[in-house]
Amino acid sequence: MPESVRLIKKYPNRRLYDTQTSAYITLSDVKELVLSRVSFKAVDAKTGENLTRSTLLQIIAEEEMSGVPLFSTELLSQMIRFYGHPTQAILGKYLEKSIRSFLESEKVLHEQSLALPGEDSKQAGFNLL
């Protein structure tokens, strides 16, 4: 049976409501859903508009503002320049495939590290996303 998609409703007061737990949640809670690989869909409570992408972008923006950013200013500038450019769709697919390939390589390295005698994969620095 396919995994059901968790419904998160966003109200005009910007509060997020998890319909599965019947409780208000924070953006941090949504981040935990992502980290736990829980499928979810965020929608505007009034209009039903899909807000999943904007919610994920909000999480990325918050992460970029705190700690060590993943994206450099130059990379962000270059990405902005791709919007409206004929190669925009190609870049999106390329980035998605590149990240998938990176994760597959990381998985192989993790599995190989487990085969090494006396090595602890956590100490080797492998922590699968």
N, CA, C and O atoms as a printed pandas DataFrame, in Angstrom:
     atom_number atom_name residue_name chain_id  residue_number  x_coord  y_coord  z_coord
0              1         N          MET        A               1    0.845   -1.178    0.000
1              2        CA          MET        A               1    0.000    0.000    0.000
2              3         C          MET        A               1    0.889    1.240    0.000
3              4         O          MET        A               1    1.799    1.326    0.825
4              5         N          PRO        A               2    0.664    2.196   -0.887
5              6        CA          PRO        A               2    1.526    3.367   -0.963
6              7         C          PRO        A               2    1.393    4.245    0.282
7              8         O          PRO        A               2    0.328    4.357    0.888
8              9         N          GLU        A               3    2.529    4.864    0.637
9             10        CA          GLU        A               3    2.557    5.747    1.796
10            11         C          GLU        A               3    1.669    6.965    1.534
11            12         O          GLU        A               3    1.723    7.567    0.461
12            13         N          SER        A               4    0.859    7.316    2.521
13            14        CA          SER        A               4   -0.019    8.471    2.341
14            15         C          SER        A               4    0.781    9.759    2.521
15            16         O          SER        A               4    1.782    9.791    3.236
16            17         N          VAL        A               5    0.327   10.797    1.870
17            18        CA          VAL        A               5    0.984   12.090    1.946
18            19         C          VAL        A               5    0.365   12.872    3.093
19            20         O          VAL        A               5   -0.853   13.035    3.164
20            21         N          ARG        A               6    1.200   13.343    3.970
21            22        CA          ARG        A               6    0.739   14.102    5.146
22            23         C          ARG        A               6    0.328   15.495    4.712
23            24         O          ARG        A               6    1.052   16.153    3.965
24            25         N          LEU        A               7   -0.815   15.945    5.169
25            26        CA          LEU        A               7   -1.338   17.242    4.761
26            27         C          LEU        A               7   -1.053   18.282    5.843
27            28         O          LEU        A               7   -1.425   18.119    7.005
28            29         N          ILE        A               8   -0.382   19.356    5.425
29            30        CA          ILE        A               8   -0.082   20.485    6.299
30            31         C          ILE        A               8   -0.851   21.683    5.747
31            32         O          ILE        A               8   -0.700   22.040    4.579
32            33         N          LYS        A               9   -1.672   22.297    6.589
33            34        CA          LYS        A               9   -2.439   23.466    6.154
34            35         C          LYS        A               9   -1.784   24.726    6.709
35            36         O          LYS        A               9   -1.400   24.786    7.877
36            37         N          LYS        A              10   -1.667   25.736    5.837
37            38        CA          LYS        A              10   -1.120   27.017    6.269
38            39         C          LYS        A              10   -2.262   28.027    6.337
39            40         O          LYS        A              10   -2.976   28.252    5.359
40            41         N          TYR        A              11   -2.413   28.618    7.497
41            42        CA          TYR        A              11   -3.498   29.573    7.721
42            43         C          TYR        A              11   -3.017   31.000    7.471
43            44         O          TYR        A              11   -1.813   31.253    7.449
44            45         N          PRO        A              12   -3.958   31.937    7.282
45            46        CA          PRO        A              12   -3.587   33.334    7.002
46            47         C          PRO        A              12   -2.661   33.952    8.055
47            48         O          PRO        A              12   -1.883   34.853    7.742
48            49         N          ASN        A              13   -2.743   33.473    9.296
49            50        CA          ASN        A              13   -1.859   33.982   10.343
50            51         C          ASN        A              13   -0.462   33.354   10.272
51            52         O          ASN        A              13    0.347   33.517   11.185
52            53         N          ARG        A              14   -0.189   32.632    9.173
53            54        CA          ARG        A              14    1.093   31.987    8.877
54            55         C          ARG        A              14    1.364   30.761    9.734
55            56         O          ARG        A              14    2.471   30.224    9.710
56            57         N          ARG        A              15    0.370   30.312   10.489
57            58        CA          ARG        A              15    0.552   29.111   11.302
58            59         C          ARG        A              15    0.335   27.875   10.440
59            60         O          ARG        A              15   -0.497   27.864    9.533
60            61         N          LEU        A              16    1.102   26.841   10.745
61            62        CA          LEU        A              16    1.024   25.569   10.039
62            63         C          LEU        A              16    0.289   24.558   10.914
63            64         O          LEU        A              16    0.546   24.448   12.113
64            65         N          TYR        A              17   -0.630   23.825   10.290
65            66        CA          TYR        A              17   -1.444   22.859   11.018
66            67         C          TYR        A              17   -1.275   21.491   10.391
67            68         O          TYR        A              17   -1.555   21.304    9.206
68            69         N          ASP        A              18   -0.814   20.527   11.189
69            70        CA          ASP        A              18   -0.627   19.156   10.731
70            71         C          ASP        A              18   -1.945   18.413   10.926
71            72         O          ASP        A              18   -2.380   18.186   12.055
72            73         N          THR        A              19   -2.571   18.040    9.820
73            74        CA          THR        A              19   -3.876   17.386    9.909
74            75         C          THR        A              19   -3.777   15.962   10.458
75            76         O          THR        A              19   -4.770   15.417   10.941
76            77         N          GLN        A              20   -2.605   15.361   10.391
77            78        CA          GLN        A              20   -2.455   13.997   10.926
78            79         C          GLN        A              20   -2.405   14.002   12.448
79            80         O          GLN        A              20   -3.000   13.140   13.096
80            81         N          THR        A              21   -1.692   14.979   13.023
81            82        CA          THR        A              21   -1.575   15.034   14.487
82            83         C          THR        A              21   -2.594   15.980   15.112
83            84         O          THR        A              21   -2.703   16.058   16.335
84            85         N          SER        A              22   -3.336   16.694   14.280
85            86        CA          SER        A              22   -4.314   17.689   14.744
86            87         C          SER        A              22   -3.672   18.704   15.691
87            88         O          SER        A              22   -4.187   19.000   16.769
88            89         N          ALA        A              23   -2.527   19.222   15.244
89            90        CA          ALA        A              23   -1.791   20.182   16.075
90            91         C          ALA        A              23   -1.073   21.191   15.189
91            92         O          ALA        A              23   -0.719   20.904   14.046
92            93         N          TYR        A              24   -0.869   22.379   15.747
93            94        CA          TYR        A              24   -0.063   23.368   15.044
94            95         C          TYR        A              24    1.402   22.968   15.147
95            96         O          TYR        A              24    1.850   22.463   16.176
96            97         N          ILE        A              25    2.140   23.200   14.070
97            98        CA          ILE        A              25    3.550   22.849   14.042
98            99         C          ILE        A              25    4.355   24.053   13.555
99           100         O          ILE        A              25    3.798   25.031   13.056
100          101         N          THR        A              26    5.652   23.964   13.707
101          102        CA          THR        A              26    6.544   25.032   13.276
102          103         C          THR        A              26    7.272   24.607   12.008
103          104         O          THR        A              26    7.189   23.456   11.580
104          105         N          LEU        A              27    7.976   25.545   11.426
105          106        CA          LEU        A              27    8.799   25.232   10.258
106          107         C          LEU        A              27    9.872   24.205   10.636
107          108         O          LEU        A              27   10.257   23.375    9.812
108          109         N          SER        A              28   10.345   24.262   11.865
109          110        CA          SER        A              28   11.313   23.273   12.357
110          111         C          SER        A              28   10.725   21.867   12.336
111          112         O          SER        A              28   11.413   20.898   12.015
112          113         N          ASP        A              29    9.454   21.773   12.679
113          114        CA          ASP        A              29    8.772   20.472   12.642
114          115         C          ASP        A              29    8.666   19.961   11.207
115          116         O          ASP        A              29    8.822   18.767   10.952
116          117         N          VAL        A              30    8.403   20.866   10.281
117          118        CA          VAL        A              30    8.337   20.471    8.868
118          119         C          VAL        A              30    9.709   20.000    8.406
119          120         O          VAL        A              30    9.818   19.023    7.665
120          121         N          LYS        A              31   10.752   20.690    8.842
121          122        CA          LYS        A              31   12.127   20.262    8.511
122          123         C          LYS        A              31   12.367   18.843    9.015
123          124         O          LYS        A              31   12.986   18.037    8.321
124          125         N          GLU        A              32   11.883   18.530   10.219
125          126        CA          GLU        A              32   12.038   17.177   10.763
126          127         C          GLU        A              32   11.297   16.151    9.910
127          128         O          GLU        A              32   11.767   15.025    9.750
128          129         N          LEU        A              33   10.144   16.530    9.364
129          130        CA          LEU        A              33    9.430   15.623    8.458
130          131         C          LEU        A              33   10.290   15.321    7.237
131          132         O          LEU        A              33   10.383   14.176    6.796
132          133         N          VAL        A              34   10.920   16.368    6.695
133          134        CA          VAL        A              34   11.783   16.197    5.522
134          135         C          VAL        A              34   12.950   15.279    5.869
135          136         O          VAL        A              34   13.256   14.347    5.125
136          137         N          LEU        A              35   13.605   15.546    7.007
137          138        CA          LEU        A              35   14.753   14.732    7.419
138          139         C          LEU        A              35   14.360   13.278    7.670
139          140         O          LEU        A              35   15.164   12.365    7.481
140          141         N          SER        A              36   13.116   13.076    8.097
141          142        CA          SER        A              36   12.611   11.723    8.357
142          143         C          SER        A              36   12.027   11.072    7.109
143          144         O          SER        A              36   11.516    9.954    7.161
144          145         N          ARG        A              37   12.110   11.788    5.980
145          146        CA          ARG        A              37   11.604   11.289    4.701
146          147         C          ARG        A              37   10.088   11.048    4.713
147          148         O          ARG        A              37    9.595   10.129    4.057
148          149         N          VAL        A              38    9.368   11.865    5.450
149          150        CA          VAL        A              38    7.905   11.780    5.481
150          151         C          VAL        A              38    7.374   12.617    4.324
151          152         O          VAL        A              38    7.705   13.796    4.198
152          153         N          SER        A              39    6.555   12.005    3.485
153          154        CA          SER        A              39    5.956   12.733    2.364
154          155         C          SER        A              39    4.877   13.658    2.900
155          156         O          SER        A              39    4.040   13.245    3.702
156          157         N          PHE        A              40    4.897   14.912    2.456
157          158        CA          PHE        A              40    3.887   15.857    2.900
158          159         C          PHE        A              40    3.550   16.820    1.782
159          160         O          PHE        A              40    4.295   16.985    0.816
160          161         N          LYS        A              41    2.399   17.451    1.950
161          162        CA          LYS        A              41    1.953   18.488    1.029
162          163         C          LYS        A              41    1.453   19.638    1.877
163          164         O          LYS        A              41    0.591   19.451    2.735
164          165         N          ALA        A              42    1.988   20.827    1.645
165          166        CA          ALA        A              42    1.537   22.022    2.352
166          167         C          ALA        A              42    0.580   22.774    1.439
167          168         O          ALA        A              42    0.882   23.016    0.271
168          169         N          VAL        A              43   -0.574   23.140    1.980
169          170        CA          VAL        A              43   -1.582   23.850    1.193
170          171         C          VAL        A              43   -2.095   25.055    1.968
171          172         O          VAL        A              43   -2.075   25.077    3.199
172          173         N          ASP        A              44   -2.555   26.055    1.225
173          174        CA          ASP        A              44   -3.215   27.205    1.832
174          175         C          ASP        A              44   -4.568   26.716    2.353
175          176         O          ASP        A              44   -5.346   26.125    1.604
176          177         N          ALA        A              45   -4.842   26.960    3.617
177          178        CA          ALA        A              45   -6.074   26.456    4.237
178          179         C          ALA        A              45   -7.325   27.016    3.595
179          180         O          ALA        A              45   -8.358   26.348    3.562
180          181         N          LYS        A              46   -7.245   28.230    3.086
181          182        CA          LYS        A              46   -8.433   28.870    2.510
182          183         C          LYS        A              46   -8.638   28.514    1.039
183          184         O          LYS        A              46   -9.749   28.182    0.626
184          185         N          THR        A              47   -7.557   28.583    0.245
185          186        CA          THR        A              47   -7.691   28.398   -1.202
186          187         C          THR        A              47   -7.335   26.999   -1.683
187          188         O          THR        A              47   -7.731   26.602   -2.779
188          189         N          GLY        A              48   -6.585   26.242   -0.869
189          190        CA          GLY        A              48   -6.137   24.922   -1.293
190          191         C          GLY        A              48   -4.902   24.964   -2.180
191          192         O          GLY        A              48   -4.436   23.923   -2.642
192          193         N          GLU        A              49   -4.360   26.176   -2.425
193          194        CA          GLU        A              49   -3.165   26.328   -3.263
194          195         C          GLU        A              49   -2.006   25.532   -2.663
195          196         O          GLU        A              49   -1.785   25.546   -1.452
196          197         N          ASN        A              50   -1.275   24.841   -3.530
197          198        CA          ASN        A              50   -0.128   24.054   -3.091
198          199         C          ASN        A              50    1.020   24.981   -2.689
199          200         O          ASN        A              50    1.510   25.759   -3.507
200          201         N          LEU        A              51    1.443   24.897   -1.434
201          202        CA          LEU        A              51    2.518   25.734   -0.903
202          203         C          LEU        A              51    3.751   24.915   -0.512
203          204         O          LEU        A              51    4.622   25.399    0.210
204          205         N          THR        A              52    3.815   23.687   -0.990
205          206        CA          THR        A              52    4.913   22.803   -0.601
206          207         C          THR        A              52    6.271   23.389   -0.992
207          208         O          THR        A              52    7.183   23.441   -0.167
208          209         N          ARG        A              53    6.409   23.829   -2.240
209          210        CA          ARG        A              53    7.692   24.380   -2.691
210          211         C          ARG        A              53    8.082   25.616   -1.884
211          212         O          ARG        A              53    9.234   25.748   -1.472
212          213         N          SER        A              54    7.133   26.516   -1.657
213          214        CA          SER        A              54    7.482   27.729   -0.917
214          215         C          SER        A              54    7.844   27.405    0.535
215          216         O          SER        A              54    8.687   28.079    1.127
216          217         N          THR        A              55    7.219   26.390    1.104
217          218        CA          THR        A              55    7.556   25.964    2.467
218          219         C          THR        A              55    8.971   25.398    2.511
219          220         O          THR        A              55    9.744   25.713    3.416
220          221         N          LEU        A              56    9.306   24.565    1.535
221          222        CA          LEU        A              56   10.666   24.013    1.463
222          223         C          LEU        A              56   11.694   25.119    1.240
223          224         O          LEU        A              56   12.774   25.094    1.831
224          225         N          LEU        A              57   11.360   26.089    0.389
225          226        CA          LEU        A              57   12.263   27.217    0.164
226          227         C          LEU        A              57   12.454   28.048    1.432
227          228         O          LEU        A              57   13.540   28.573    1.675
228          229         N          GLN        A              58   11.405   28.165    2.235
229          230        CA          GLN        A              58   11.510   28.869    3.514
230          231         C          GLN        A              58   12.500   28.166    4.432
231          232         O          GLN        A              58   13.307   28.812    5.100
232          233         N          ILE        A              59   12.434   26.850    4.461
233          234        CA          ILE        A              59   13.353   26.070    5.294
234          235         C          ILE        A              59   14.785   26.281    4.815
235          236         O          ILE        A              59   15.692   26.483    5.622
236          237         N          ILE        A              60   14.985   26.234    3.500
237          238        CA          ILE        A              60   16.324   26.452    2.946
238          239         C          ILE        A              60   16.817   27.847    3.303
239          240         O          ILE        A              60   17.971   28.007    3.701
240          241         N          ALA        A              61   15.961   28.861    3.166
241          242        CA          ALA        A              61   16.354   30.238    3.479
242          243         C          ALA        A              61   16.779   30.359    4.945
243          244         O          ALA        A              61   17.781   31.006    5.252
244          245         N          GLU        A              62   16.021   29.739    5.843
245          246        CA          GLU        A              62   16.374   29.785    7.262
246          247         C          GLU        A              62   17.701   29.087    7.523
247          248         O          GLU        A              62   18.521   29.573    8.302
248          249         N          GLU        A              63   17.910   27.953    6.875
249          250        CA          GLU        A              63   19.169   27.219    7.043
250          251         C          GLU        A              63   20.357   28.029    6.512
251          252         O          GLU        A              63   21.438   28.027    7.101
252          253         N          GLU        A              64   20.136   28.715    5.400
253          254        CA          GLU        A              64   21.196   29.528    4.799
254          255         C          GLU        A              64   21.556   30.724    5.683
255          256         O          GLU        A              64   22.696   31.189    5.662
256          257         N          MET        A              65   20.593   31.221    6.455
257          258        CA          MET        A              65   20.827   32.392    7.303
258          259         C          MET        A              65   21.542   32.029    8.602
259          260         O          MET        A              65   22.179   32.878    9.225
260          261         N          SER        A              66   21.434   30.775    9.001
261          262        CA          SER        A              66   22.082   30.364   10.243
262          263         C          SER        A              66   23.160   29.330    9.950
263          264         O          SER        A              66   23.042   28.546    9.009
264          265         N          GLY        A              67   24.192   29.335   10.749
265          266        CA          GLY        A              67   25.251   28.348   10.580
266          267         C          GLY        A              67   26.072   28.598    9.334
267          268         O          GLY        A              67   26.248   29.738    8.904
268          269         N          VAL        A              68   26.566   27.529    8.767
269          270        CA          VAL        A              68   27.401   27.597    7.577
270          271         C          VAL        A              68   26.526   27.400    6.348
271          272         O          VAL        A              68   25.921   26.340    6.186
272          273         N          PRO        A              69   26.449   28.411    5.474
273          274        CA          PRO        A              69   25.584   28.284    4.293
274          275         C          PRO        A              69   26.087   27.218    3.315
275          276         O          PRO        A              69   27.288   26.977    3.193
276          277         N          LEU        A              70   25.153   26.604    2.641
277          278        CA          LEU        A              70   25.460   25.606    1.619
278          279         C          LEU        A              70   25.788   26.285    0.292
279          280         O          LEU        A              70   26.637   25.810   -0.462
280          281         N          PHE        A              71   25.111   27.398    0.012
281          282        CA          PHE        A              71   25.263   28.087   -1.259
282          283         C          PHE        A              71   26.065   29.371   -1.079
283          284         O          PHE        A              71   25.784   30.169   -0.185
284          285         N          SER        A              72   27.056   29.562   -1.928
285          286        CA          SER        A              72   27.820   30.807   -1.900
286          287         C          SER        A              72   26.997   31.916   -2.569
287          288         O          SER        A              72   26.046   31.638   -3.298
288          289         N          THR        A              73   27.368   33.154   -2.317
289          290        CA          THR        A              73   26.687   34.286   -2.943
290          291         C          THR        A              73   26.807   34.199   -4.463
291          292         O          THR        A              73   25.848   34.479   -5.182
292          293         N          GLU        A              74   27.976   33.814   -4.944
293          294        CA          GLU        A              74   28.184   33.688   -6.396
294          295         C          GLU        A              74   27.262   32.618   -6.990
295          296         O          GLU        A              74   26.662   32.836   -8.043
296          297         N          LEU        A              75   27.146   31.473   -6.325
297          298        CA          LEU        A              75   26.275   30.409   -6.825
298          299         C          LEU        A              75   24.816   30.874   -6.852
299          300         O          LEU        A              75   24.106   30.635   -7.829
300          301         N          LEU        A              76   24.368   31.539   -5.781
301          302        CA          LEU        A              76   22.995   32.045   -5.750
302          303         C          LEU        A              76   22.754   33.051   -6.872
303          304         O          LEU        A              76   21.702   33.034   -7.511
304          305         N          SER        A              77   23.728   33.925   -7.108
305          306        CA          SER        A              77   23.605   34.906   -8.191
306          307         C          SER        A              77   23.490   34.210   -9.541
307          308         O          SER        A              77   22.670   34.593  -10.375
308          309         N          GLN        A              78   24.309   33.193   -9.751
309          310        CA          GLN        A              78   24.260   32.458  -11.020
310          311         C          GLN        A              78   22.919   31.744  -11.184
311          312         O          GLN        A              78   22.360   31.711  -12.280
312          313         N          MET        A              79   22.410   31.179  -10.102
313          314        CA          MET        A              79   21.118   30.490  -10.185
314          315         C          MET        A              79   20.010   31.469  -10.545
315          316         O          MET        A              79   19.142   31.144  -11.355
316          317         N          ILE        A              80   20.024   32.660   -9.957
317          318        CA          ILE        A              80   19.010   33.672  -10.268
318          319         C          ILE        A              80   19.053   34.031  -11.744
319          320         O          ILE        A              80   18.012   34.250  -12.365
320          321         N          ARG        A              81   20.248   34.092  -12.303
321          322        CA          ARG        A              81   20.390   34.447  -13.724
322          323         C          ARG        A              81   19.775   33.400  -14.651
323          324         O          ARG        A              81   19.468   33.705  -15.803
324          325         N          PHE        A              82   19.592   32.174  -14.167
325          326        CA          PHE        A              82   19.012   31.114  -14.994
326          327         C          PHE        A              82   17.502   31.238  -15.119
327          328         O          PHE        A              82   16.916   30.691  -16.054
328          329         N          TYR        A              83   16.849   31.958  -14.179
329          330        CA          TYR        A              83   15.393   32.105  -14.259
330          331         C          TYR        A              83   15.028   32.883  -15.520
331          332         O          TYR        A              83   15.549   33.970  -15.770
332          333         N          GLY        A              84   14.129   32.309  -16.305
333          334        CA          GLY        A              84   13.700   32.926  -17.556
334          335         C          GLY        A              84   14.632   32.648  -18.728
335          336         O          GLY        A              84   14.319   32.990  -19.869
336          337         N          HIS        A              85   15.762   32.034  -18.454
337          338        CA          HIS        A              85   16.733   31.690  -19.507
338          339         C          HIS        A              85   16.290   30.379  -20.159
339          340         O          HIS        A              85   15.705   29.526  -19.492
340          341         N          PRO        A              86   16.562   30.211  -21.453
341          342        CA          PRO        A              86   16.136   28.981  -22.137
342          343         C          PRO        A              86   16.656   27.689  -21.492
343          344         O          PRO        A              86   16.046   26.630  -21.642
344          345         N          THR        A              87   17.771   27.776  -20.784
345          346        CA          THR        A              87   18.338   26.568  -20.180
346          347         C          THR        A              87   17.877   26.330  -18.737
347          348         O          THR        A              87   18.425   25.471  -18.046
348          349         N          GLN        A              88   16.878   27.081  -18.284
349          350        CA          GLN        A              88   16.399   26.956  -16.907
350          351         C          GLN        A              88   15.976   25.521  -16.582
351          352         O          GLN        A              88   16.387   24.976  -15.557
352          353         N          ALA        A              89   15.174   24.914  -17.427
353          354        CA          ALA        A              89   14.686   23.552  -17.165
354          355         C          ALA        A              89   15.829   22.550  -17.163
355          356         O          ALA        A              89   15.833   21.603  -16.377
356          357         N          ILE        A              90   16.791   22.761  -18.038
357          358        CA          ILE        A              90   17.937   21.855  -18.113
358          359         C          ILE        A              90   18.739   21.917  -16.818
359          360         O          ILE        A              90   19.158   20.883  -16.299
360          361         N          LEU        A              91   18.957   23.122  -16.293
361          362        CA          LEU        A              91   19.727   23.273  -15.061
362          363         C          LEU        A              91   19.029   22.562  -13.904
363          364         O          LEU        A              91   19.684   21.872  -13.123
364          365         N          GLY        A              92   17.716   22.720  -13.782
365          366        CA          GLY        A              92   16.985   22.057  -12.708
366          367         C          GLY        A              92   17.156   20.545  -12.760
367          368         O          GLY        A              92   17.416   19.910  -11.738
368          369         N          LYS        A              93   17.012   19.971  -13.945
369          370        CA          LYS        A              93   17.174   18.521  -14.103
370          371         C          LYS        A              93   18.616   18.102  -13.824
371          372         O          LYS        A              93   18.862   17.062  -13.213
372          373         N          TYR        A              94   19.562   18.917  -14.273
373          374        CA          TYR        A              94   20.983   18.622  -14.051
374          375         C          TYR        A              94   21.303   18.612  -12.552
375          376         O          TYR        A              94   21.975   17.701  -12.068
376          377         N          LEU        A              95   20.825   19.618  -11.821
377          378        CA          LEU        A              95   21.083   19.690  -10.386
378          379         C          LEU        A              95   20.466   18.499   -9.657
379          380         O          LEU        A              95   21.085   17.916   -8.766
380          381         N          GLU        A              96   19.246   18.147  -10.043
381          382        CA          GLU        A              96   18.572   17.014   -9.415
382          383         C          GLU        A              96   19.340   15.712   -9.650
383          384         O          GLU        A              96   19.543   14.931   -8.720
384          385         N          LYS        A              97   19.766   15.480  -10.893
385          386        CA          LYS        A              97   20.524   14.271  -11.212
386          387         C          LYS        A              97   21.887   14.279  -10.530
387          388         O          LYS        A              97   22.368   13.232  -10.096
388          389         N          SER        A              98   22.510   15.443  -10.433
389          390        CA          SER        A              98   23.821   15.540   -9.782
390          391         C          SER        A              98   23.720   15.190   -8.304
391          392         O          SER        A              98   24.566   14.469   -7.775
392          393         N          ILE        A              99   22.699   15.692   -7.644
393          394        CA          ILE        A              99   22.525   15.390   -6.222
394          395         C          ILE        A              99   22.208   13.912   -6.036
395          396         O          ILE        A              99   22.728   13.281   -5.116
396          397         N          ARG        A             100   21.364   13.355   -6.893
397          398        CA          ARG        A             100   21.050   11.922   -6.813
398          399         C          ARG        A             100   22.320   11.091   -6.995
399          400         O          ARG        A             100   22.535   10.121   -6.268
400          401         N          SER        A             101   23.161   11.464   -7.962
401          402        CA          SER        A             101   24.418   10.760   -8.207
402          403         C          SER        A             101   25.360   10.886   -7.012
403          404         O          SER        A             101   26.019    9.917   -6.634
404          405         N          PHE        A             102   25.424   12.069   -6.423
405          406        CA          PHE        A             102   26.259   12.290   -5.242
406          407         C          PHE        A             102   25.809   11.386   -4.099
407          408         O          PHE        A             102   26.642   10.772   -3.431
408          409         N          LEU        A             103   24.498   11.298   -3.869
409          410        CA          LEU        A             103   23.972   10.461   -2.793
410          411         C          LEU        A             103   24.249    8.983   -3.047
411          412         O          LEU        A             103   24.542    8.240   -2.111
412          413         N          GLU        A             104   24.160    8.551   -4.305
413          414        CA          GLU        A             104   24.467    7.165   -4.641
414          415         C          GLU        A             104   25.934    6.866   -4.392
415          416         O          GLU        A             104   26.274    5.797   -3.885
416          417         N          SER        A             105   26.816    7.812   -4.749
417          418        CA          SER        A             105   28.251    7.639   -4.494
418          419         C          SER        A             105   28.529    7.579   -3.000
419          420         O          SER        A             105   29.333    6.768   -2.541
420          421         N          GLU        A             106   27.858    8.444   -2.242
421          422        CA          GLU        A             106   28.036    8.450   -0.794
422          423         C          GLU        A             106   27.601    7.123   -0.193
423          424         O          GLU        A             106   28.243    6.620    0.730
424          425         N          LYS        A             107   26.509    6.546   -0.710
425          426        CA          LYS        A             107   26.017    5.260   -0.218
426          427         C          LYS        A             107   27.048    4.158   -0.481
427          428         O          LYS        A             107   27.293    3.319    0.385
428          429         N          VAL        A             108   27.645    4.158   -1.664
429          430        CA          VAL        A             108   28.660    3.166   -2.005
430          431         C          VAL        A             108   29.862    3.308   -1.071
431          432         O          VAL        A             108   30.376    2.309   -0.567
432          433         N          LEU        A             109   30.312    4.544   -0.836
433          434        CA          LEU        A             109   31.439    4.770    0.068
434          435         C          LEU        A             109   31.106    4.301    1.477
435          436         O          LEU        A             109   31.949    3.721    2.162
436          437         N          HIS        A             110   29.872    4.554    1.907
437          438        CA          HIS        A             110   29.441    4.116    3.233
438          439         C          HIS        A             110   29.496    2.593    3.328
439          440         O          HIS        A             110   30.022    2.047    4.298
440          441         N          GLU        A             111   28.956    1.912    2.326
441          442        CA          GLU        A             111   28.954    0.449    2.322
442          443         C          GLU        A             111   30.369   -0.102    2.298
443          444         O          GLU        A             111   30.659   -1.093    2.969
444          445         N          GLN        A             112   31.255    0.530    1.532
445          446        CA          GLN        A             112   32.651    0.089    1.482
446          447         C          GLN        A             112   33.339    0.305    2.826
447          448         O          GLN        A             112   34.159   -0.511    3.245
448          449         N          SER        A             113   33.003    1.405    3.501
449          450        CA          SER        A             113   33.640    1.674    4.795
450          451         C          SER        A             113   33.222    0.646    5.835
451          452         O          SER        A             113   33.993    0.331    6.741
452          453         N          LEU        A             114   31.998    0.117    5.710
453          454        CA          LEU        A             114   31.539   -0.903    6.647
454          455         C          LEU        A             114   32.308   -2.207    6.467
455          456         O          LEU        A             114   32.432   -2.992    7.407
456          457         N          ALA        A             115   32.824   -2.439    5.261
457          458        CA          ALA        A             115   33.552   -3.669    4.969
458          459         C          ALA        A             115   34.998   -3.614    5.464
459          460         O          ALA        A             115   35.663   -4.647    5.547
460          461         N          LEU        A             116   35.487   -2.418    5.791
461          462        CA          LEU        A             116   36.866   -2.286    6.270
462          463         C          LEU        A             116   36.970   -2.811    7.692
463          464         O          LEU        A             116   36.152   -2.474    8.549
464          465         N          PRO        A             117   37.983   -3.641    7.941
465          466        CA          PRO        A             117   38.126   -4.177    9.301
466          467         C          PRO        A             117   38.522   -3.072   10.283
467          468         O          PRO        A             117   39.428   -2.280   10.023
468          469         N          GLY        A             118   37.811   -3.042   11.426
469          470        CA          GLY        A             118   38.161   -2.103   12.479
470          471         C          GLY        A             118   37.728   -0.672   12.229
471          472         O          GLY        A             118   38.072    0.211   13.014
472          473         N          GLU        A             119   36.992   -0.416   11.174
473          474        CA          GLU        A             119   36.556    0.950   10.874
474          475         C          GLU        A             119   35.125    1.144   11.321
475          476         O          GLU        A             119   34.276    0.269   11.150
476          477         N          ASP        A             120   34.875    2.291   11.888
477          478        CA          ASP        A             120   33.518    2.680   12.263
478          479         C          ASP        A             120   33.060    3.704   11.240
479          480         O          ASP        A             120   33.709    4.736   11.067
480          481         N          SER        A             121   31.945    3.436   10.556
481          482        CA          SER        A             121   31.495    4.329    9.484
482          483         C          SER        A             121   31.235    5.734    9.993
483          484         O          SER        A             121   31.428    6.694    9.247
484          485         N          LYS        A             122   30.802    5.890   11.237
485          486        CA          LYS        A             122   30.557    7.236   11.781
486          487         C          LYS        A             122   31.883    7.980   11.892
487          488         O          LYS        A             122   31.961    9.168   11.578
488          489         N          GLN        A             123   32.928    7.279   12.339
489          490        CA          GLN        A             123   34.237    7.914   12.455
490          491         C          GLN        A             123   34.812    8.222   11.080
491          492         O          GLN        A             123   35.589    9.165   10.929
492          493         N          ALA        A             124   34.439    7.440   10.088
493          494        CA          ALA        A             124   34.951    7.668    8.739
494          495         C          ALA        A             124   34.293    8.875    8.090
495          496         O          ALA        A             124   34.713    9.307    7.017
496          497         N          GLY        A             125   33.268    9.424    8.727
497          498        CA          GLY        A             125   32.639   10.641    8.239
498          499         C          GLY        A             125   31.459   10.420    7.303
499          500         O          GLY        A             125   31.009   11.358    6.645
500          501         N          PHE        A             126   30.958    9.211    7.237
501          502        CA          PHE        A             126   29.842    8.940    6.347
502          503         C          PHE        A             126   28.549    8.959    7.137
503          504         O          PHE        A             126   28.372    8.211    8.098
504          505         N          ASN        A             127   27.673    9.810    6.722
505          506        CA          ASN        A             127   26.362    9.913    7.354
506          507         C          ASN        A             127   25.351   10.138    6.246
507          508         O          ASN        A             127   25.112   11.272    5.831
508          509         N          LEU        A             128   24.766    9.070    5.777
509          510        CA          LEU        A             128   23.851    9.153    4.634
510          511         C          LEU        A             128   22.717   10.105    4.891
511          512         O          LEU        A             128   22.110   10.103    5.961
512          513         N          LEU        A             129   22.432   10.935    3.879
513          514        CA          LEU        A             129   21.330   11.891    3.977
514          515         C          LEU        A             129   20.079   11.171    3.774
515          516         O          LEU        A             129   19.007   11.774    3.813
